[in-house]
């Protein structure tokens, strides 16, 4: 019809246009080809003239020219094929990319339509969780907090729940620092995540916001992050939500939430030396103080929780923290010998030398010249502290600063004797090992056993503060009870001496009652296994006396006084043993196997009782059971 006529006219017009364009391009193409042939002939003639100057034979030159023409023609054909193949590959790649883009678009549209209702439900769940959780204060902790542990004993910074979110298909959320869940090679969202914003470190000092931290973008460890993301399913194990009373008790007053460092020096580019920190009672061992960029750019960072708010104030002169008591953990060896296992002091000097003096049995005054004499030690280092002991107790702690000797407040903690029961901050009960040798204070030189810790340090327990490097202050503890349950075998570890406390009488009564119940349960288990073996032997003996029979599929096999019968007709006592297998008894091999397995369990229970130092089965009874099993096994084998 008319449409076909119009198509024919369009094709005719396009054909005429193509022919005209080809005819228009033909003369320029012919002229360029002629120019190329002329240039090639001239170049060939020039090269032939140069080659003739070499004096080579004419036949060789003709052969060389012919070979070069053949090489150019052959390589031209293969280069053309290579170009065509490359163009085909590029065309296929373009078509494949277009196909992939179309499939991705289709998948995205289908995915959006399918997941939109699910995401709406997730947003509703998050809104409900935000209503219940956002704004609440919590305490981060390294391990799951038992309910009986007081709030102030839990490690970790104070944080506030700030948001509840979940990942989507295009942007899955994963808790930083945690293992990602992977399905094949596709990352999967970690479910609903709760975002916590750190408010204060574990000592109540305000955290430094990321917006005020110039080094926030350079931290690779993640320690300085003020936000923590935790999966909701792990929130209860990593966080303890605080009540209103606990939240108020956990926060310091507003004027004590900034870490203040009083310093000396810094004039004319000189070194800056910190001399005091505020508020009082904070352990210097937990913080890194840096004046690398000057006093105006002070940076204080908690070693575990991250950077905190800080302020630098100039001090008139360098001084020791006179208001912070020196804490000593000691052991009375005898009335004239004192073992100072650990010393914690508040002193920012890099090198601190400590000396001891025993005044037991002397009339020397605490403020006498002998006591207040601070001489250099054997290495020539000036002494900083002197611990004075009299009558099996620390009588004074003196320190020297700016050439003056002053007394320092101190607290002496008497450590329990080796073998005593002690408690740890997490509520665990343990038995104390040998106390290590520290600073020995005696009237006459004594060489006490060193008793270094033998077991690995317990995680999560750190020294209370700065202490002499030669006094690690670790003691071995065998954990016998944790979380209200008996720990067997006992867990062996070493802990700082500042982390142990002598167990009170109520705790010991509860422990001994629990331990006795544990021993009775183990003894009852061993007795039950012995009775089980005796009953098996008795049943086997009774079956053997009447002609033990073992049937399978109606066949009888009498063991003992009976003879075998193929159709279930046993000998004496074996008759009827194969009546449709109604009274099938275990075979002798099965009985021997059960006896052997039960006796193996009995031996393990008996060995455990010996390790528990509890009364087990008598040797005569064990030997009788063993002889009975051996006799039955021999009869079962040889009949």
HUDAUR-V506299 format. One record per residue. N is the residue number from 0. RES is the residue in three letters. BURIAL is 1 if it has 9 or more other C-alpha atoms within 8 Angstrom, else 0. D_FIRST is the distance of its C-alpha to the first C-alpha in Angstrom with 2 decimals. Layout:
[[N | RES | BURIAL | D_FIRST] [N | RES | BURIAL | D_FIRST]]
This chain:
[[0 | UNK | 0 | 0.00] [1 | UNK | 0 | 3.77] [2 | UNK | 0 | 5.50] [3 | UNK | 0 | 5.45] [4 | UNK | 0 | 6.50] [5 | UNK | 0 | 8.81] [6 | UNK | 0 | 10.17] [7 | UNK | 0 | 10.96] [8 | UNK | 0 | 12.67] [9 | UNK | 0 | 14.55] [10 | UNK | 0 | 15.74] [11 | UNK | 0 | 16.80] [12 | UNK | 0 | 18.71] [13 | UNK | 0 | 20.34] [14 | UNK | 0 | 21.35] [15 | UNK | 0 | 22.87] [16 | UNK | 0 | 24.68] [17 | UNK | 0 | 26.06] [18 | UNK | 0 | 27.21] [19 | UNK | 0 | 28.85] [20 | UNK | 0 | 30.57] [21 | UNK | 0 | 31.79] [22 | UNK | 0 | 33.09] [23 | UNK | 0 | 34.74] [24 | UNK | 0 | 36.41] [25 | UNK | 0 | 37.51] [26 | UNK | 0 | 40.60] [27 | UNK | 0 | 42.07] [28 | UNK | 0 | 41.69] [29 | UNK | 0 | 43.35] [30 | UNK | 0 | 46.15] [31 | UNK | 0 | 46.79] [32 | UNK | 0 | 46.97] [33 | UNK | 0 | 49.42] [34 | UNK | 0 | 51.51] [35 | UNK | 0 | 51.66] [36 | UNK | 0 | 52.81] [37 | UNK | 0 | 55.49] [38 | UNK | 0 | 56.74] [39 | UNK | 0 | 56.85] [40 | UNK | 0 | 58.81] [41 | UNK | 0 | 61.26] [42 | UNK | 0 | 61.77] [43 | UNK | 0 | 62.30] [44 | UNK | 0 | 64.84] [45 | UNK | 0 | 66.68] [46 | UNK | 0 | 66.85] [47 | UNK | 0 | 68.08] [48 | UNK | 0 | 70.82] [49 | UNK | 0 | 71.89] [50 | UNK | 1 | 71.94] [51 | UNK | 0 | 74.06] [52 | UNK | 0 | 76.65] [53 | UNK | 0 | 77.27] [54 | UNK | 0 | 78.69] [55 | UNK | 0 | 76.61] [56 | UNK | 0 | 76.14] [57 | UNK | 0 | 73.23] [58 | UNK | 0 | 72.00] [59 | UNK | 0 | 71.91] [60 | UNK | 1 | 69.93] [61 | UNK | 0 | 67.36] [62 | UNK | 0 | 67.09] [63 | UNK | 0 | 66.66] [64 | UNK | 0 | 63.89] [65 | UNK | 0 | 62.05] [66 | UNK | 0 | 62.34] [67 | UNK | 0 | 61.05] [68 | UNK | 0 | 57.95] [69 | UNK | 0 | 57.31] [70 | UNK | 0 | 57.86] [71 | UNK | 0 | 55.44] [72 | UNK | 0 | 52.71] [73 | UNK | 0 | 53.20] [74 | UNK | 0 | 53.38] [75 | UNK | 0 | 50.30] [76 | UNK | 0 | 48.26] [77 | UNK | 0 | 49.56] [78 | UNK | 0 | 49.06] [79 | UNK | 0 | 45.42] [80 | UNK | 0 | 45.10] [81 | UNK | 0 | 46.94] [82 | UNK | 0 | 44.64] [83 | UNK | 0 | 41.54] [84 | UNK | 0 | 43.17] [85 | UNK | 0 | 44.11] [86 | UNK | 0 | 40.59] [87 | UNK | 0 | 39.29] [88 | UNK | 0 | 41.98] [89 | UNK | 0 | 41.14] [90 | UNK | 0 | 37.46] [91 | UNK | 0 | 38.53] [92 | UNK | 0 | 40.97] [93 | UNK | 0 | 38.38] [94 | UNK | 0 | 36.04] [95 | UNK | 0 | 39.12] [96 | UNK | 0 | 40.22] [97 | UNK | 0 | 36.87] [98 | UNK | 0 | 37.06] [99 | UNK | 0 | 40.67] [100 | UNK | 0 | 39.96] [101 | UNK | 0 | 37.32] [102 | UNK | 0 | 39.74] [103 | UNK | 0 | 42.57] [104 | UNK | 0 | 40.62] [105 | UNK | 0 | 39.72] [106 | UNK | 0 | 43.40] [107 | UNK | 0 | 44.71] [108 | UNK | 0 | 42.60] [109 | UNK | 0 | 43.63] [110 | UNK | 0 | 47.23] [111 | UNK | 0 | 47.42] [112 | UNK | 0 | 46.18] [113 | UNK | 0 | 48.68] [114 | UNK | 0 | 51.71] [115 | UNK | 0 | 51.55] [116 | UNK | 0 | 53.48] [117 | UNK | 0 | 56.01] [118 | UNK | 1 | 56.63] [119 | UNK | 0 | 57.10] [120 | UNK | 0 | 59.79] [121 | UNK | 1 | 61.37] [122 | UNK | 1 | 61.53] [123 | UNK | 0 | 63.24] [124 | UNK | 0 | 65.75] [125 | UNK | 1 | 66.45] [126 | UNK | 1 | 67.03] [127 | UNK | 0 | 69.57] [128 | UNK | 1 | 71.25] [129 | UNK | 1 | 71.42] [130 | UNK | 0 | 73.12] [131 | UNK | 0 | 75.76] [132 | UNK | 0 | 76.21] [133 | UNK | 1 | 75.22] [134 | UNK | 0 | 78.35] [135 | UNK | 1 | 80.81] [136 | UNK | 1 | 83.25] [137 | UNK | 1 | 83.66] [138 | UNK | 1 | 85.64] [139 | UNK | 1 | 83.90] [140 | UNK | 1 | 85.85] [141 | UNK | 0 | 85.65] [142 | UNK | 0 | 86.31] [143 | UNK | 1 | 85.82] [144 | UNK | 1 | 88.47] [145 | UNK | 0 | 90.83] [146 | UNK | 0 | 91.41] [147 | UNK | 0 | 95.14] [148 | UNK | 1 | 94.72] [149 | UNK | 0 | 95.55] [150 | UNK | 0 | 92.85] [151 | UNK | 0 | 94.87] [152 | UNK | 0 | 95.29] [153 | UNK | 1 | 91.58] [154 | UNK | 1 | 90.37] [155 | UNK | 1 | 87.38] [156 | UNK | 1 | 86.29] [157 | UNK | 1 | 85.68] [158 | UNK | 1 | 82.03] [159 | UNK | 1 | 79.94] [160 | UNK | 1 | 76.76] [161 | UNK | 1 | 74.08] [162 | UNK | 1 | 70.71] [163 | UNK | 1 | 68.98] [164 | UNK | 1 | 65.57] [165 | UNK | 1 | 63.34] [166 | UNK | 1 | 60.84] [167 | UNK | 1 | 57.12] [168 | UNK | 0 | 54.58] [169 | UNK | 0 | 53.76] [170 | UNK | 0 | 57.39] [171 | UNK | 1 | 59.97] [172 | UNK | 1 | 63.54] [173 | UNK | 1 | 66.48] [174 | UNK | 1 | 70.14] [175 | UNK | 0 | 71.37] [176 | UNK | 0 | 73.91] [177 | UNK | 0 | 73.09] [178 | UNK | 0 | 71.37] [179 | UNK | 1 | 67.63] [180 | UNK | 0 | 66.15] [181 | UNK | 0 | 63.47] [182 | UNK | 0 | 61.03] [183 | UNK | 0 | 60.05] [184 | UNK | 0 | 59.29] [185 | UNK | 0 | 57.96] [186 | UNK | 1 | 60.53] [187 | UNK | 1 | 61.07] [188 | UNK | 1 | 62.41] [189 | UNK | 1 | 66.12] [190 | UNK | 1 | 65.57] [191 | UNK | 1 | 66.98] [192 | UNK | 1 | 69.00] [193 | UNK | 1 | 71.84] [194 | UNK | 1 | 72.52] [195 | UNK | 1 | 76.20] [196 | UNK | 1 | 77.50] [197 | UNK | 1 | 80.92] [198 | UNK | 1 | 83.45] [199 | UNK | 1 | 86.77] [200 | UNK | 1 | 87.97] [201 | UNK | 1 | 90.34] [202 | UNK | 0 | 93.27] [203 | UNK | 1 | 91.81] [204 | UNK | 1 | 90.83] [205 | UNK | 1 | 87.56] [206 | UNK | 1 | 84.67] [207 | UNK | 1 | 83.17] [208 | UNK | 0 | 79.60] [209 | UNK | 1 | 76.95] [210 | UNK | 0 | 76.22] [211 | UNK | 0 | 79.86] [212 | UNK | 0 | 80.11] [213 | UNK | 0 | 79.35] [214 | UNK | 0 | 79.33] [215 | UNK | 1 | 76.93] [216 | UNK | 0 | 74.10] [217 | UNK | 0 | 76.38] [218 | UNK | 1 | 77.70] [219 | UNK | 0 | 76.42] [220 | UNK | 0 | 78.63] [221 | UNK | 0 | 77.16] [222 | UNK | 0 | 80.70] [223 | UNK | 1 | 80.20] [224 | UNK | 1 | 77.20] [225 | UNK | 1 | 78.01] [226 | UNK | 0 | 75.29] [227 | UNK | 1 | 75.39] [228 | UNK | 1 | 72.56] [229 | UNK | 1 | 73.61] [230 | UNK | 1 | 71.66] [231 | UNK | 1 | 72.60] [232 | UNK | 0 | 73.75] [233 | UNK | 0 | 76.32] [234 | UNK | 1 | 77.42] [235 | UNK | 1 | 80.41] [236 | UNK | 1 | 81.67] [237 | UNK | 1 | 81.42] [238 | UNK | 1 | 82.24] [239 | UNK | 1 | 84.90] [240 | UNK | 0 | 83.89] [241 | UNK | 1 | 86.89] [242 | UNK | 0 | 88.30] [243 | UNK | 0 | 89.11] [244 | UNK | 0 | 92.74] [245 | UNK | 1 | 91.86] [246 | UNK | 1 | 89.37] [247 | UNK | 0 | 92.08] [248 | UNK | 0 | 94.61] [249 | UNK | 1 | 92.23] [250 | UNK | 0 | 91.72] [251 | UNK | 1 | 94.31] [252 | UNK | 0 | 95.36] [253 | UNK | 0 | 93.19] [254 | UNK | 0 | 95.82] [255 | UNK | 1 | 95.97] [256 | UNK | 1 | 92.30] [257 | UNK | 1 | 92.39] [258 | UNK | 1 | 93.86] [259 | UNK | 1 | 96.51] [260 | UNK | 1 | 98.00] [261 | UNK | 1 | 101.16] [262 | UNK | 1 | 101.60] [263 | UNK | 1 | 104.08] [264 | UNK | 0 | 103.62] [265 | UNK | 1 | 100.51] [266 | UNK | 0 | 102.29] [267 | UNK | 0 | 101.35] [268 | UNK | 0 | 98.89] [269 | UNK | 0 | 101.43] [270 | UNK | 0 | 100.60] [271 | UNK | 1 | 99.87] [272 | UNK | 0 | 101.83] [273 | UNK | 1 | 101.09] [274 | UNK | 1 | 104.30] [275 | UNK | 1 | 103.29] [276 | UNK | 1 | 100.35] [277 | UNK | 1 | 99.79] [278 | UNK | 1 | 99.58] [279 | UNK | 0 | 102.49] [280 | UNK | 0 | 102.23] [281 | UNK | 0 | 99.02] [282 | UNK | 1 | 99.22] [283 | UNK | 1 | 98.64] [284 | UNK | 0 | 97.54] [285 | UNK | 1 | 94.25] [286 | UNK | 1 | 93.08] [287 | UNK | 0 | 92.21] [288 | UNK | 0 | 93.48] [289 | UNK | 0 | 92.10] [290 | UNK | 1 | 93.35] [291 | UNK | 0 | 91.30] [292 | UNK | 0 | 89.78] [293 | UNK | 1 | 93.00] [294 | UNK | 1 | 94.58] [295 | UNK | 0 | 91.97] [296 | UNK | 0 | 89.19] [297 | UNK | 1 | 91.00] [298 | UNK | 1 | 88.88] [299 | UNK | 1 | 90.12] [300 | UNK | 1 | 88.15] [301 | UNK | 1 | 89.08] [302 | UNK | 0 | 88.97] [303 | UNK | 0 | 86.87] [304 | UNK | 1 | 85.26] [305 | UNK | 1 | 84.21] [306 | UNK | 1 | 85.10] [307 | UNK | 1 | 87.04] [308 | UNK | 1 | 87.90] [309 | UNK | 1 | 90.94] [310 | UNK | 1 | 93.19] [311 | UNK | 1 | 95.84] [312 | UNK | 0 | 99.14] [313 | UNK | 0 | 101.92] [314 | UNK | 1 | 105.23] [315 | UNK | 0 | 108.68] [316 | UNK | 0 | 109.73] [317 | UNK | 1 | 108.75] [318 | UNK | 0 | 109.97] [319 | UNK | 1 | 109.68] [320 | UNK | 1 | 108.34] [321 | UNK | 0 | 111.76] [322 | UNK | 0 | 110.41] [323 | UNK | 1 | 108.42] [324 | UNK | 1 | 110.76] [325 | UNK | 1 | 111.03] [326 | UNK | 1 | 110.20] [327 | UNK | 1 | 112.20] [328 | UNK | 1 | 111.69] [329 | UNK | 1 | 115.04] [330 | UNK | 1 | 116.95] [331 | UNK | 1 | 120.70] [332 | UNK | 0 | 121.96] [333 | UNK | 0 | 125.64] [334 | UNK | 0 | 127.79] [335 | UNK | 1 | 127.95] [336 | UNK | 1 | 124.47] [337 | UNK | 1 | 121.19] [338 | UNK | 1 | 117.75] [339 | UNK | 1 | 115.19] [340 | UNK | 1 | 111.91] [341 | UNK | 1 | 109.56] [342 | UNK | 1 | 109.81] [343 | UNK | 1 | 107.10] [344 | UNK | 1 | 107.72] [345 | UNK | 1 | 105.85] [346 | UNK | 0 | 106.30] [347 | UNK | 1 | 103.66] [348 | UNK | 0 | 105.70] [349 | UNK | 0 | 104.20] [350 | UNK | 0 | 107.53] [351 | UNK | 1 | 109.80] [352 | UNK | 1 | 113.08] [353 | UNK | 1 | 114.93] [354 | UNK | 0 | 118.61] [355 | UNK | 1 | 120.65] [356 | UNK | 1 | 124.28] [357 | UNK | 1 | 126.38] [358 | UNK | 1 | 129.33] [359 | UNK | 1 | 130.44] [360 | UNK | 0 | 134.23] [361 | UNK | 0 | 134.77] [362 | UNK | 0 | 135.88] [363 | UNK | 0 | 133.35] [364 | UNK | 0 | 131.82] [365 | UNK | 0 | 128.08] [366 | UNK | 0 | 128.50] [367 | UNK | 0 | 131.07] [368 | UNK | 0 | 130.74] [369 | UNK | 0 | 130.02] [370 | UNK | 1 | 127.18] [371 | UNK | 1 | 125.66] [372 | UNK | 0 | 125.95] [373 | UNK | 1 | 122.50] [374 | UNK | 0 | 123.08] [375 | UNK | 1 | 120.47] [376 | UNK | 0 | 119.49] [377 | UNK | 0 | 119.99] [378 | UNK | 0 | 116.92] [379 | UNK | 0 | 118.12] [380 | UNK | 0 | 115.53] [381 | UNK | 1 | 116.86] [382 | UNK | 1 | 117.01] [383 | UNK | 1 | 114.91] [384 | UNK | 1 | 115.90] [385 | UNK | 1 | 119.04] [386 | UNK | 1 | 119.18] [387 | UNK | 1 | 122.71] [388 | UNK | 1 | 123.71] [389 | UNK | 1 | 126.93] [390 | UNK | 1 | 128.09] [391 | UNK | 1 | 124.86] [392 | UNK | 0 | 122.63] [393 | UNK | 1 | 120.86] [394 | UNK | 0 | 123.21] [395 | UNK | 1 | 121.32] [396 | UNK | 1 | 118.35] [397 | UNK | 1 | 119.07] [398 | UNK | 1 | 116.69] [399 | UNK | 1 | 117.36] [400 | UNK | 1 | 115.42] [401 | UNK | 0 | 116.48] [402 | UNK | 0 | 119.86] [403 | UNK | 0 | 120.67] [404 | UNK | 1 | 121.01] [405 | UNK | 0 | 119.71] [406 | UNK | 0 | 119.45] [407 | UNK | 1 | 116.02] [408 | UNK | 1 | 115.21] [409 | UNK | 1 | 114.42] [410 | UNK | 0 | 113.57] [411 | UNK | 1 | 114.88] [412 | UNK | 0 | 112.94] [413 | UNK | 0 | 115.07] [414 | UNK | 1 | 112.96] [415 | UNK | 0 | 113.62] [416 | UNK | 0 | 115.45] [417 | UNK | 0 | 113.63] [418 | UNK | 0 | 112.64] [419 | UNK | 1 | 112.23] [420 | UNK | 1 | 109.23] [421 | UNK | 1 | 106.96] [422 | UNK | 1 | 103.75] [423 | UNK | 1 | 100.72] [424 | UNK | 0 | 98.48] [425 | UNK | 0 | 95.88] [426 | UNK | 1 | 98.59] [427 | UNK | 1 | 99.11] [428 | UNK | 1 | 102.64] [429 | UNK | 1 | 104.06] [430 | UNK | 1 | 107.30] [431 | UNK | 1 | 108.46] [432 | UNK | 1 | 109.20] [433 | UNK | 1 | 111.78] [434 | UNK | 1 | 111.80] [435 | UNK | 1 | 111.20] [436 | UNK | 1 | 113.86] [437 | UNK | 1 | 113.42] [438 | UNK | 0 | 116.05] [439 | UNK | 1 | 119.39] [440 | UNK | 1 | 122.09] [441 | UNK | 1 | 125.54] [442 | UNK | 1 | 129.10] [443 | UNK | 0 | 129.27] [444 | UNK | 0 | 126.39] [445 | UNK | 0 | 124.59] [446 | UNK | 0 | 121.81] [447 | UNK | 0 | 119.70] [448 | UNK | 0 | 117.08] [449 | UNK | 0 | 113.72] [450 | UNK | 0 | 111.60] [451 | UNK | 0 | 108.16] [452 | UNK | 1 | 105.14] [453 | UNK | 0 | 103.97] [454 | UNK | 0 | 100.71] [455 | UNK | 0 | 97.37] [456 | UNK | 0 | 97.04] [457 | UNK | 0 | 95.44] [458 | UNK | 0 | 92.06] [459 | UNK | 0 | 91.89] [460 | UNK | 0 | 95.61] [461 | UNK | 0 | 96.71] [462 | UNK | 0 | 100.04] [463 | UNK | 0 | 101.03] [464 | UNK | 1 | 101.50] [465 | UNK | 1 | 102.86] [466 | UNK | 1 | 105.53] [467 | UNK | 1 | 107.43] [468 | UNK | 0 | 105.37] [469 | UNK | 0 | 108.15] [470 | UNK | 1 | 107.95] [471 | UNK | 0 | 104.64] [472 | UNK | 1 | 106.04] [473 | UNK | 1 | 104.16] [474 | UNK | 1 | 105.86] [475 | UNK | 1 | 104.85] [476 | UNK | 1 | 104.02] [477 | UNK | 1 | 103.33] [478 | UNK | 1 | 100.96] [479 | UNK | 1 | 102.16] [480 | UNK | 1 | 100.22] [481 | UNK | 1 | 96.89] [482 | UNK | 0 | 94.92] [483 | UNK | 0 | 97.68] [484 | UNK | 0 | 97.37] [485 | UNK | 1 | 99.65] [486 | UNK | 1 | 98.33] [487 | UNK | 0 | 99.31] [488 | UNK | 0 | 99.58] [489 | UNK | 0 | 100.64] [490 | UNK | 1 | 98.29] [491 | UNK | 1 | 100.12] [492 | UNK | 1 | 99.28] [493 | UNK | 1 | 101.01] [494 | UNK | 1 | 100.83] [495 | UNK | 1 | 102.33] [496 | UNK | 1 | 105.74] [497 | UNK | 0 | 104.57] [498 | UNK | 1 | 102.16] [499 | UNK | 1 | 104.86] [500 | UNK | 0 | 106.98] [501 | UNK | 1 | 109.81] [502 | UNK | 1 | 108.79] [503 | UNK | 0 | 110.69] [504 | UNK | 0 | 112.73] [505 | UNK | 0 | 110.18] [506 | UNK | 0 | 107.46] [507 | UNK | 1 | 109.89] [508 | UNK | 0 | 110.92] [509 | UNK | 0 | 107.31] [510 | UNK | 0 | 106.63] [511 | UNK | 0 | 109.67] [512 | UNK | 0 | 108.81] [513 | UNK | 1 | 105.26] [514 | UNK | 1 | 106.54] [515 | UNK | 0 | 109.05] [516 | UNK | 0 | 106.30] [517 | UNK | 1 | 104.20] [518 | UNK | 1 | 107.14] [519 | UNK | 0 | 107.80] [520 | UNK | 0 | 104.17] [521 | UNK | 1 | 104.35] [522 | UNK | 1 | 107.70] [523 | UNK | 0 | 106.36] [524 | UNK | 1 | 103.40] [525 | UNK | 1 | 105.79] [526 | UNK | 1 | 108.03] [527 | UNK | 0 | 105.10] [528 | UNK | 1 | 104.05] [529 | UNK | 1 | 107.65] [530 | UNK | 0 | 107.90] [531 | UNK | 1 | 104.60] [532 | UNK | 1 | 106.00] [533 | UNK | 1 | 109.27] [534 | UNK | 0 | 107.50] [535 | UNK | 1 | 105.37] [536 | UNK | 1 | 108.51] [537 | UNK | 0 | 110.35] [538 | UNK | 0 | 107.58] [539 | UNK | 0 | 107.32] [540 | UNK | 0 | 111.10] [541 | UNK | 0 | 111.18] [542 | UNK | 1 | 108.39] [543 | UNK | 1 | 110.24] [544 | UNK | 1 | 113.49] [545 | UNK | 1 | 111.94] [546 | UNK | 1 | 109.81] [547 | UNK | 1 | 106.62] [548 | UNK | 1 | 103.58] [549 | UNK | 1 | 99.99] [550 | UNK | 1 | 97.46] [551 | UNK | 1 | 93.87] [552 | UNK | 0 | 91.73] [553 | UNK | 1 | 94.83] [554 | UNK | 1 | 96.81] [555 | UNK | 1 | 100.24] [556 | UNK | 1 | 101.86] [557 | UNK | 1 | 105.30] [558 | UNK | 1 | 106.86] [559 | UNK | 1 | 110.57] [560 | UNK | 1 | 112.90] [561 | UNK | 1 | 110.27] [562 | UNK | 1 | 108.79] [563 | UNK | 1 | 105.17] [564 | UNK | 1 | 103.63] [565 | UNK | 0 | 100.22] [566 | UNK | 0 | 99.62] [567 | UNK | 1 | 100.75] [568 | UNK | 1 | 104.47] [569 | UNK | 1 | 106.17] [570 | UNK | 1 | 109.82] [571 | UNK | 1 | 112.23] [572 | UNK | 1 | 110.30] [573 | UNK | 1 | 107.00] [574 | UNK | 1 | 106.65] [575 | UNK | 0 | 103.65] [576 | UNK | 1 | 102.03] [577 | UNK | 1 | 98.90] [578 | UNK | 1 | 98.43] [579 | UNK | 0 | 94.63] [580 | UNK | 1 | 95.03] [581 | UNK | 0 | 96.11] [582 | UNK | 0 | 98.69] [583 | UNK | 1 | 97.09] [584 | UNK | 0 | 99.09] [585 | UNK | 0 | 97.92] [586 | UNK | 0 | 98.86] [587 | UNK | 0 | 101.66] [588 | UNK | 0 | 99.20] [589 | UNK | 0 | 97.30] [590 | UNK | 1 | 100.56] [591 | UNK | 1 | 101.70] [592 | UNK | 0 | 98.39] [593 | UNK | 0 | 98.66] [594 | UNK | 1 | 102.29] [595 | UNK | 1 | 101.49] [596 | UNK | 0 | 98.62] [597 | UNK | 1 | 100.73] [598 | UNK | 1 | 103.69] [599 | UNK | 0 | 101.47] [600 | UNK | 1 | 100.40] [601 | UNK | 1 | 104.07] [602 | UNK | 0 | 105.04] [603 | UNK | 0 | 102.39] [604 | UNK | 1 | 103.67] [605 | UNK | 1 | 107.25] [606 | UNK | 0 | 106.37] [607 | UNK | 0 | 104.71] [608 | UNK | 1 | 107.83] [609 | UNK | 1 | 109.99] [610 | UNK | 0 | 107.80] [611 | UNK | 0 | 108.08] [612 | UNK | 0 | 111.85] [613 | UNK | 1 | 111.81] [614 | UNK | 0 | 113.80] [615 | UNK | 1 | 111.92] [616 | UNK | 1 | 112.89] [617 | UNK | 0 | 116.19] [618 | UNK | 0 | 116.38] [619 | UNK | 0 | 118.21] [620 | UNK | 0 | 115.40] [621 | UNK | 1 | 112.72] [622 | UNK | 0 | 114.80] [623 | UNK | 0 | 115.25] [624 | UNK | 1 | 111.50] [625 | UNK | 0 | 110.84] [626 | UNK | 0 | 113.47] [627 | UNK | 1 | 112.02] [628 | UNK | 1 | 108.51] [629 | UNK | 0 | 109.89] [630 | UNK | 0 | 111.97] [631 | UNK | 1 | 109.05] [632 | UNK | 1 | 106.79] [633 | UNK | 1 | 109.49] [634 | UNK | 0 | 109.93] [635 | UNK | 1 | 106.19] [636 | UNK | 0 | 105.95] [637 | UNK | 0 | 109.01] [638 | UNK | 0 | 109.47]]
